Amino acid sequence: MKILELSNPKTIGPILKSIRLEKNINQADAARDMNMLPETLSRIERGIKAPSFIFMFKAMKYYGIDEVRLEIY
């Protein structure tokens, strides 16, 4: 089971980018497979745009993440 634990919501995008790179998937392919524009994925990965719940669901499925735990203090 792969669990993604986050203490800061702004780190979601950069963490997903690192997972994508570990899997050797380029951004254009990931964006196409998740039915989104590469520019939108780029903005999420750079922390410029907050990801939607729909995107998070797609990304979790695509990258094989079983659970996301977000702790906000």
Rosetta blueprint (number, residue, H / E / L):
1 M L
2 K L
3 I E
4 L E
5 E E
6 L E
7 S L
8 N L
9 P H
10 K H
11 T H
12 I H
13 G H
14 P H
15 I H
16 L H
17 K H
18 S H
19 I H
20 R H
21 L H
22 E H
23 K L
24 N L
25 I L
26 N L
27 Q H
28 A H
29 D H
30 A H
31 A H
32 R H
33 D H
34 M L
35 N L
36 M L
37 L L
38 P H
39 E H
40 T H
41 L H
42 S H
43 R H
44 I H
45 E H
46 R L
47 G L
48 I L
49 K L
50 A L
51 P L
52 S L
53 F H
54 I H
55 F H
56 M H
57 F H
58 K H
59 A H
60 M H
61 K H
62 Y H
63 Y H
64 G L
65 I L
66 D L
67 E E
68 V E
69 R E
70 L E
71 E L
72 I L
73 Y L
